[in-house]
Amino acid sequence: MYQKKTKTKTKTKVKTKTIFCVLCWCCLNYLAIKLAEKELLSMASKLLLTFAICRLIVTVGLTMDPTELLRLGVYGQLSVDPSDVQTASLDFGMLSRAEPWAVLHPASADDITRVVKAAYESEAHGFTISARGHGHSINGQAQTSNGVVIQMSGSRGRRLGSSTPAALRPHVYEKERYVDVWGGELWIDVLRSTLEHGLAPKSWTDYLYLSVGGTLSNAGISGQAFHQGPQITNVHELDVVTGKGELLTCSEEQNSGLFHAVLGGLGQFGIITRARISLEPAPKRVRWIRVLYSDFSTFTRDQEYLISLHELPASQKFDYVEGFVIVDEGLINNWRSSFFSPRNPVKITSLGTDGGVLYCLEITKNYDESTADTTDQEVESLLKKLNFIQSSVFTTDLLYVDFLDRVHKAELKLRSRGLWEVPHPWLNLFIPKSRIADFDKGVFKGILGNKTGGPILIYPMNKHKWDNRSSVVTPDEDVFYLVAFLRSALDNGEEMQSLEYLNHQNRRILKFCDEAGIKAKQYLPHYTTQEEWVDHFGDKWGQFYQRKMEFDPSYILATGQRIFKPSFQSSSNMAL
């Protein structure tokens, strides 16, 4: 009898609450319609009111679809669906979490313009905008807890049959050798579209399941950067929605200030909705070569020699130059399993290593039917000039698309073992050439010990291949190195693989660089204080700040970067 009374009482309570909320919703919705009819309610106010209504609906669990209420001038979907909000609240790094008010799945650039303009005009109430591509950020750069995440690629679009608005599917111009792509297009899809025409972009990232707008907002680098430059130097034109809600086309000739600001601009000046990417004839196949070094100075000397050949004809240089560091036996055995015969195992201790560390040079040569006969001779000629361990050479041939998409295959293996969706405390640094030996001694042979927790990439680039007018910051030397600690934290009881340990090690690496006077610059930067951001940008800070004032004066874009606070949160122009 007692249980029956309680159940009836609970039912009555829920019913009353539901009726009350429905009445609230009806009243608010009626008021919004009437005010809109009299043009007394702005787009911004309608959006804010609708967010409140939908939150109310979700809270009480009504069965109607709240996205139907969110079509105030947008043709896509403005969603408060818990699954959308959950997805937008996390990223690849899994180091932070922030739930947005809503997630916009745009049908066009106009949808983005409308919502950004609403945010810009709502300063009294205030909400922010963050563009999200494939969610591959590490430290919550594409998150917001007080606004809207614009989902440029992925989830909802794929459920509807496409991740890209139909009008902005990749359009290849064969004669001009460029392709127009939606800002949320993934590079793997750009590659597939251009290969249908025998063409491909010139510069890549190692992982292709990243959005075009995302990589162009940072730089976009891989082993081709030494002669092709980063991805941001291979862009002809952009369409950008600024922080004022203006949709502008920009290039070297048109709105050039915005063009250079957005490239490498960390999303601070606008959202890239279209990019015109430079193309070249695509090779058919790739000769992929890896060799080992036990001496660091020999390794870097050979890497620097190879990137110095960038101006020579294709027959006299490699097309891709990267490398990585091996500091524990497990990693070399895993690496060896793909590149050496199990009958001939390779051990660090058997190679006369310098401080227990090995270095791997990774190089490729592109070719097709017309050059296949001379490829062996060209590769042999280049290898003769290098000083690697002669017994450590391994060569394989594969399709061009398979080489570019190589990391995705590793991803699938990690996913199958439950090792992909784990915290990734990555640290990416640009180290000046003059201090790379000191970095090796202090970090690779010092701080790291004999465990890494994941790959460590290292390869040099030529600074003159980067456009200094962009927002990217690099060391002030002709040659600088990328050193990327791409580690995964595992909750397996091993201290040296824990998130706490790896984060502490990252802090030690940064502290070492600071105390040793190594003027390192973070790539994909993450800072928590105003002083650190000003120091990061150095001489570029003044220009960076002025560009922010011009293109996003209310500081509503990409607040997850923690460079500026929205004006409705702080009276300070610069804040974190």
C-alpha positions in Angstrom: 0.0 0.0 0.0 2.9 2.4 0.9 4.6 1.7 -2.4 1.4 2.2 -4.4 0.9 5.7 -2.8 4.4 6.7 -3.5 4.2 5.7 -7.1 0.9 7.6 -7.6 2.4 10.7 -5.9 5.5 10.5 -8.2 3.4 10.1 -11.3 1.3 13.2 -10.3 4.5 15.2 -9.7 6.0 14.4 -13.1 2.7 15.0 -14.8 2.3 18.4 -13.1 5.9 19.3 -14.0 5.4 18.3 -17.6 2.2 20.3 -17.9 3.9 23.3 -16.3 6.9 23.1 -18.7 4.6 22.6 -21.7 2.7 25.7 -20.7 6.0 27.6 -20.3 7.1 26.4 -23.7 3.7 27.4 -25.3 3.8 30.9 -23.8 7.4 31.5 -24.7 6.9 30.2 -28.2 3.7 32.3 -28.7 5.6 35.4 -27.5 8.5 34.8 -29.8 6.2 34.3 -32.8 4.2 37.5 -32.0 7.3 39.6 -31.4 8.9 38.2 -34.6 5.8 39.1 -36.6 6.2 42.7 -35.3 9.9 42.6 -36.1 10.6 43.4 -32.4 12.7 40.3 -31.8 16.2 40.1 -33.3 17.7 36.9 -34.7 20.0 36.8 -31.7 17.2 37.1 -29.2 15.2 34.4 -31.0 18.2 32.1 -30.9 18.8 32.7 -27.2 15.1 32.2 -26.4 15.0 29.0 -28.5 18.0 27.6 -26.7 16.2 28.1 -23.4 13.0 26.5 -24.7 14.9 23.4 -26.0 16.9 23.0 -22.8 13.5 23.0 -21.0 12.2 20.4 -23.3 15.2 18.1 -23.0 15.1 18.5 -19.2 11.6 17.2 -18.8 12.1 14.5 -21.5 9.3 15.5 -23.9 9.2 13.3 -27.0 9.0 16.1 -29.6 12.1 16.8 -31.7 13.6 20.1 -30.4 15.5 20.7 -33.6 12.2 21.6 -35.2 12.2 24.7 -33.0 15.6 25.7 -34.0 15.0 26.5 -37.7 15.0 30.2 -37.2 16.5 31.2 -40.5 18.9 28.3 -40.9 18.4 25.5 -43.4 20.6 23.0 -41.6 19.9 21.7 -38.1 20.6 23.5 -34.8 20.6 20.6 -32.4 20.4 20.1 -28.6 20.3 16.4 -29.0 22.3 14.9 -26.1 24.4 12.7 -28.5 25.4 15.8 -30.5 26.2 17.8 -27.4 28.2 14.9 -26.0 30.2 14.6 -29.2 30.9 18.3 -29.3 32.0 18.4 -25.7 34.9 16.1 -26.3 37.9 15.9 -28.7 40.7 13.5 -29.6 42.8 14.6 -26.7 40.2 13.6 -24.1 41.9 16.0 -21.7 39.0 18.5 -21.3 35.2 18.6 -21.6 32.9 21.5 -22.3 29.2 21.1 -23.2 27.9 23.7 -25.7 24.3 25.1 -25.6 23.7 23.7 -29.1 25.4 22.2 -32.2 24.8 23.6 -35.6 25.0 21.2 -38.6 25.1 23.8 -41.4 23.5 23.4 -44.8 25.6 26.2 -46.3 27.9 29.0 -45.4 24.8 31.2 -45.0 23.7 29.2 -42.0 27.1 29.9 -40.4 26.8 33.6 -41.2 23.4 33.9 -39.6 24.4 32.2 -36.4 27.7 34.1 -36.1 26.0 37.4 -36.8 23.4 36.5 -34.1 26.2 35.9 -31.6 27.9 39.1 -32.6 24.7 41.1 -32.1 23.9 39.5 -28.8 26.6 41.1 -26.7 24.1 42.0 -23.9 23.3 38.3 -23.5 26.4 36.7 -24.9 27.2 33.4 -26.6 30.3 32.2 -28.4 31.0 30.2 -31.5 33.5 27.3 -32.1 34.0 25.6 -35.4 34.7 21.8 -35.1 35.9 19.6 -37.9 36.7 16.0 -37.1 37.3 16.7 -33.5 41.1 16.0 -33.6 42.1 18.9 -31.2 44.0 17.9 -28.1 43.2 20.6 -25.5 39.6 21.6 -26.1 40.5 24.2 -28.8 37.2 23.6 -30.6 35.0 23.5 -27.5 32.7 26.0 -25.8 30.6 25.9 -22.7 28.6 29.1 -23.4 27.6 29.0 -27.0 27.3 27.0 -30.2 29.6 24.5 -31.8 29.4 24.5 -35.6 30.0 20.9 -36.7 31.7 21.5 -40.0 32.2 17.8 -40.8 31.1 14.4 -39.7 28.2 13.0 -37.6 24.9 14.5 -38.6 25.9 15.1 -42.2 27.0 11.5 -42.7 23.7 10.3 -41.2 21.9 12.4 -43.8 24.0 10.8 -46.5 26.8 13.3 -46.9 29.2 15.2 -44.7 29.3 18.2 -47.0 26.6 20.6 -48.3 25.8 19.5 -51.8 26.7 22.9 -53.4 30.2 22.6 -51.9 31.3 19.1 -52.7 34.9 19.2 -54.1 35.0 20.8 -57.5 38.2 20.2 -59.4 39.4 22.6 -62.1 41.8 20.4 -64.1 43.2 23.1 -66.4 43.8 25.6 -63.5 45.0 22.7 -61.2 43.1 23.6 -58.1 40.1 22.3 -56.2 37.3 24.2 -54.3 36.3 22.4 -51.1 34.0 22.9 -48.2 35.9 23.9 -45.0 34.7 20.8 -43.2 35.7 18.4 -46.0 38.2 15.8 -44.8 41.5 15.6 -46.6 40.9 11.9 -47.4 37.8 12.9 -49.4 39.7 15.7 -51.1 42.3 13.2 -52.1 39.7 10.8 -53.5 37.9 13.5 -55.4 41.1 14.9 -57.0 42.5 11.5 -57.9 39.5 11.0 -60.2 41.1 13.7 -62.3 44.7 12.4 -61.9 45.5 15.3 -59.6 46.3 15.7 -55.9 47.1 18.4 -53.3 50.8 19.1 -53.0 51.2 19.2 -49.2 49.7 16.9 -46.6 49.4 15.9 -43.0 50.3 12.4 -41.9 46.7 11.7 -40.9 44.0 12.4 -43.6 40.9 12.3 -41.4 41.2 16.0 -40.5 39.2 18.8 -41.9 40.5 21.3 -44.4 39.5 24.3 -42.3 41.1 22.7 -39.2 44.6 22.1 -40.7 44.6 25.5 -42.5 43.8 27.2 -39.1 47.1 25.7 -37.8 49.5 25.0 -40.7 49.2 21.5 -42.0 52.6 19.7 -42.1 54.1 16.4 -43.1 57.2 15.1 -44.9 56.5 17.1 -48.1 56.7 20.5 -46.3 60.5 20.8 -46.9 59.9 21.5 -50.6 56.2 22.1 -50.9 55.8 24.2 -47.8 52.9 23.6 -45.3 49.4 23.3 -46.5 48.7 27.0 -45.8 51.2 28.0 -48.5 49.3 26.0 -51.1 46.0 27.9 -50.9 44.8 30.3 -53.6 41.6 31.6 -52.0 39.3 31.3 -49.0 35.7 32.1 -48.1 35.6 33.1 -44.5 32.8 34.0 -42.0 34.3 36.6 -39.7 33.4 37.2 -36.1 31.0 40.0 -37.3 29.0 37.5 -39.3 30.3 38.7 -42.7 31.0 36.2 -45.4 34.1 37.4 -47.3 36.2 36.0 -50.1 39.9 36.6 -49.5 43.1 35.9 -51.3 46.5 37.5 -52.0 44.7 40.2 -54.1 41.4 40.5 -52.2 41.0 41.1 -48.5 44.6 40.0 -48.1 44.7 41.0 -44.5 42.0 38.5 -43.6 43.6 35.9 -45.9 46.9 35.9 -44.1 45.3 36.3 -40.7 43.1 33.2 -41.0 45.9 30.9 -42.3 47.5 29.5 -39.2 45.2 31.9 -37.2 43.9 29.2 -34.7 40.3 30.1 -35.7 40.6 33.5 -34.1 39.5 35.6 -37.1 36.9 33.6 -39.0 35.5 30.3 -39.9 36.8 28.9 -43.2 33.8 27.7 -45.3 35.6 27.2 -48.6 39.2 26.8 -49.6 40.8 26.7 -53.1 43.7 24.3 -52.9 46.6 24.0 -55.3 47.0 20.7 -57.1 49.6 18.8 -59.1 49.7 15.6 -61.2 49.3 12.7 -58.8 51.9 9.9 -58.9 50.7 6.3 -59.1 53.1 4.7 -56.7 55.5 5.3 -53.8 58.9 3.8 -53.0 58.9 3.9 -49.1 62.2 3.5 -47.4 63.3 3.4 -43.7 66.8 3.3 -42.4 68.3 3.4 -38.9 71.0 5.6 -37.3 72.7 5.2 -33.9 74.4 8.6 -34.0 72.2 11.7 -33.7 74.5 14.1 -35.4 74.9 11.8 -38.4 71.1 11.4 -38.5 70.3 15.1 -38.5 73.2 15.9 -40.9 71.6 13.5 -43.5 68.1 14.9 -42.9 69.4 18.4 -43.4 71.2 17.4 -46.5 68.1 15.9 -48.0 65.9 18.9 -47.4 68.7 21.1 -49.0 67.9 19.5 -52.3 64.4 21.0 -52.5 65.2 23.2 -55.6 66.6 20.3 -57.7 64.7 18.3 -60.3 62.4 15.5 -58.9 64.9 12.9 -60.1 67.6 14.3 -57.8 65.6 14.4 -54.5 63.2 12.5 -52.3 59.6 13.6 -52.2 59.1 13.1 -48.5 61.5 13.4 -45.6 60.5 12.5 -42.0 62.0 10.6 -39.1 61.3 9.3 -35.6 63.1 8.5 -32.4 63.2 5.0 -30.8 64.0 4.9 -27.1 62.6 1.5 -26.0 62.9 -2.1 -27.2 59.2 -2.6 -27.5 58.7 0.2 -30.1 61.5 -1.0 -32.4 60.2 -4.5 -32.3 56.7 -3.3 -33.2 58.2 -1.1 -35.9 60.5 -4.0 -37.1 57.5 -6.3 -37.4 56.4 -4.3 -40.4 59.7 -3.5 -42.0 62.0 -6.4 -41.1 61.7 -10.2 -41.3 60.9 -11.9 -38.0 63.7 -14.3 -38.8 66.2 -11.4 -38.5 65.1 -9.5 -35.4 66.7 -6.1 -34.6 67.6 -5.1 -31.1 68.7 -1.7 -29.9 71.5 -3.2 -27.9 73.0 -4.8 -31.0 73.3 -1.6 -33.0 75.8 0.3 -30.9 73.3 3.0 -30.0 74.3 6.5 -28.8 72.8 6.6 -25.2 70.4 3.8 -25.9 68.5 5.7 -28.6 68.0 4.9 -32.3 66.9 7.3 -35.0 64.9 6.3 -38.1 65.0 8.2 -41.3 61.8 7.8 -43.4 61.9 8.8 -47.1 59.8 8.3 -50.2 60.2 8.5 -53.9 57.1 9.0 -56.0 56.8 7.4 -59.4 54.5 6.1 -62.2 54.8 4.1 -65.3 56.9 6.7 -67.2 59.5 6.9 -64.4 59.4 3.3 -63.0 62.5 2.2 -64.9 64.7 4.9 -63.5 63.4 4.9 -59.9 65.8 2.2 -58.6 68.8 4.1 -60.0 67.6 7.4 -58.6 67.0 5.9 -55.1 70.3 4.1 -55.1 72.2 7.3 -56.1 70.6 9.3 -53.2 71.1 6.5 -50.6 74.8 6.3 -51.4 75.2 9.8 -50.1 73.8 8.9 -46.7 75.5 7.4 -43.6 72.9 5.1 -42.1 73.5 1.6 -40.6 73.8 -0.4 -43.8 72.1 -3.5 -42.4 69.0 -1.6 -41.4 67.5 -0.7 -44.8 64.0 -1.7 -45.7 62.1 -0.7 -48.9 58.6 -1.3 -50.0 56.4 -0.2 -52.8 52.7 0.7 -52.5 50.0 2.9 -54.2 50.2 6.6 -53.6 46.8 6.7 -51.9 47.8 3.8 -49.6 51.0 5.7 -48.5 49.1 8.9 -47.7 46.4 7.0 -45.8 48.9 4.8 -43.9 48.1 6.2 -40.4 44.4 5.4 -40.8 45.3 1.7 -41.0 47.1 2.0 -37.6 44.1 3.8 -36.3 41.8 0.8 -37.2 44.2 -1.6 -35.4 44.2 0.6 -32.3 40.4 0.9 -32.3 40.0 -2.8 -32.5 42.1 -3.1 -29.3 40.3 -0.3 -27.5 43.4 1.9 -27.6 42.2 4.8 -29.8 39.7 6.6 -27.6 42.1 7.2 -24.7 43.7 10.5 -23.5 46.4 11.9 -25.9 48.7 14.3 -24.1 50.5 15.3 -27.3 53.2 17.9 -27.4 54.4 19.3 -30.7 57.4 21.6 -30.8 59.4 23.6 -33.4 63.0 23.5 -32.4 65.7 25.7 -34.1 68.4 23.8 -35.9 71.1 25.3 -33.8 69.7 23.7 -30.6 68.5 20.3 -31.9 71.6 18.5 -30.5 71.0 20.0 -27.1 67.4 18.9 -27.2 68.5 15.4 -28.1 70.9 15.3 -25.2 68.5 16.7 -22.6 65.2 15.1 -23.7 65.7 12.0 -25.9 68.7 10.8 -23.8 67.6 12.4 -20.6 64.0 13.2 -19.6 62.4 10.3 -21.6 64.3 7.5 -20.0 63.5 4.2 -21.8 59.8 4.6 -22.3 57.9 6.9 -24.6 54.2 6.0 -24.6 54.0 6.5 -28.4 55.7 7.7 -31.5 58.1 10.6 -31.5 58.5 12.3 -34.8 61.5 14.5 -35.8 62.2 16.1 -39.1 63.5 19.4 -40.4 61.8 22.1 -42.6 63.0 25.1 -44.6 61.7 28.3 -43.1 61.6 30.2 -46.5 58.9 27.8 -47.6 56.6 29.4 -45.0 54.9 32.7 -45.6 55.7 35.0 -42.7 52.6 37.1 -43.4 50.5 34.2 -42.0 49.6 34.0 -38.3 51.9 31.0 -37.7 54.9 31.4 -35.5 58.1 29.5 -36.2 61.7 29.7 -34.8 63.8 32.5 -36.3 66.3 30.2 -38.2 66.6 29.1 -41.8 66.0 25.5 -40.7 63.9 24.2 -37.8 62.7 20.8 -36.7 59.3 19.5 -35.8 59.5 17.3 -32.7 56.2 15.7 -32.0 55.5 13.5 -28.9 52.4 11.6 -30.0 51.7 9.7 -26.8 48.7 7.8 -25.5 47.9 7.6 -21.8 46.7 4.2 -20.6 45.0 3.2 -17.4 46.8 -0.2 -17.2 48.6 0.2 -13.9 51.9 1.2 -15.4 53.0 4.5 -14.0 55.0 5.6 -17.0 52.0 5.2 -19.3 49.6 7.1 -17.0 48.2 10.5 -18.0 49.7 12.1 -14.9 53.2 10.9 -15.7 53.0 11.9 -19.4 51.7 15.4 -18.5 54.4 15.8 -15.9 57.0 14.7 -18.5 55.7 17.3 -21.0 56.0 20.0 -18.4 59.6 18.9 -17.8 60.4 19.1 -21.5 59.0 22.6 -21.7 60.9 23.6 -18.6 64.1 22.2 -20.0 63.7 24.2 -23.2 63.1 27.4 -21.2 66.0 26.9 -18.8 68.4 25.9 -21.6 67.4 28.9 -23.6 66.1 26.8 -26.5 63.7 29.1 -28.2 61.1 26.4 -29.0 57.7 27.3 -30.4 54.7 25.1 -29.8 52.9 23.8 -32.9 49.2 23.4 -32.2 49.9 25.6 -29.2 48.3 25.4 -25.8 48.8 28.0 -23.1 47.0 29.1 -20.0 48.2 32.6 -19.3 48.3 35.8 -21.2 52.0 36.2 -20.7 52.6 32.8 -22.4 50.5 33.7 -25.4 52.3 37.1 -25.8 55.7 35.3 -25.5 54.6 32.7 -28.0 53.7 35.2 -30.7 56.6 37.5 -29.9 56.9 40.2 -32.5 53.7 39.0 -34.1 51.5 39.6 -31.1 50.8 43.3 -32.0 49.6 42.3 -35.4 47.7 39.3 -34.1 45.8 41.5 -31.6 45.0 44.2 -34.2 43.6 41.5 -36.5 41.5 40.2 -33.7 40.1 43.7 -33.1 39.3 44.0 -36.8 37.7 40.7 -37.6 36.4 39.5 -34.3 36.0 42.5 -32.0 33.7 40.8 -29.6 36.1 37.8 -29.1 33.4 35.3 -29.7 35.3 32.9 -32.0 37.3 29.8 -31.0 37.3 30.7 -27.3 38.6 27.2 -26.5 42.0 28.4 -27.6 42.0 30.5 -24.4 43.7 33.5 -26.1 40.9 36.0 -25.6 37.8 36.2 -23.3 34.5 37.2 -24.9 33.7 40.8 -24.3 30.6 40.0 -22.5 32.7 38.1 -19.9 35.5 40.6 -19.4 36.1 44.2 -19.9 39.8 43.4 -20.7 40.7 43.3 -24.4 43.3 40.5 -23.7 42.4 37.8 -21.3 42.5 34.1 -20.8 
